[in-house]
């Protein structure tokens, strides 16, 4: 592919350069994938209002998320197994984000450990926690995130039980990949991926293997994880984690106004309106559709970020104009990583910033913080 102009181009390169099992892991939603699809198609229904003959010089996409300055209000969302899309994927993405000036979030289910990333990232990052039944493990990983200087804890609330993704089962998803004939054939054509992986030996699932009781190799990890998500996670457990962490707390995976109100009452620094990119409750509504009712429920008591379905700067603009103060991208940066490593993550961020800046100007706005509902045209009955 000669010229990369948009996130869709990065996605096609990612598809070509990454073993099918890992591309599909990124590109799928749960069950019928209705929510996964609608996250994207609903963004397309919200339209932008063009304005002309206004001074559009001196524009800025700079803003803040949880009081941290950002080059644009777009953070990298936590994505498990990022280090299987490219060797050292988490480190590459963290570096690209730090250089660009946006937050990177490291998943509990990352390949590189908190310590690996901290050693190589030029800026503090956010750490995402999945709450496990094993409280010793949870306590220890919170301490590790503190020691590593992580600047926020992102607590994910929408994955205490796993939604099923058909493709992952059909592909026999595992890390490292199982050496079945189709896998070997598929991987053989991904030469650069294989050479990088072989040349960058790391412990798989560095946050867990060797740190959780009885998990000493990746094969035991899959079983451990499936059994470990704590089904009893409730507000009292969240309070325990908040007290132990003691720093900025972001609650991720909220899709309901009532839950959002409770999160605001609880004192979360921010919430992320998210349906996990359509990977959990299939049939749930898209995040962009749910956003206004959630904003109305929390007022200005907590910051509201949105993810799920963002593939362009125009999508970011729509979320901000509705009232979100920040956004997160998952697949959009993973496509870049799978396509071109660290340079690809930078390319994804640059594409989104340029689209955001251009569209903002054409809407007659100069400052990303001034975007508002009047910049949008929304079909009646949409929300
Ligand atoms: C995710 N997501 C996710 N969330 C989380 O809190 N912890 C995790 O480990 C993961 N892992 C993960 C893997 C993959 C491959 C994807 C695509 C997503 C969800 C993620 O943080 C975010 O909510 C979505 O990716 C947002 O949707 P888009 O931007 O991918 O459409």
Boltz pocket constraint, residues with backbone or C-beta under 6 A from the ligand:
constraints:
  - pocket:
      binder: B
      contacts: [[A, 25], [A, 26], [A, 27], [A, 28], [A, 39], [A, 77], [A, 78], [A, 79], [A, 80], [A, 107], [A, 108], [A, 109], [A, 128], [A, 156], [A, 252], [A, 274], [A, 275], [A, 276], [A, 277], [A, 278], [A, 279], [A, 307], [A, 308], [A, 309], [A, 310], [A, 328], [A, 329], [A, 330], [A, 331], [A, 332]]
      max_distance: 6.0
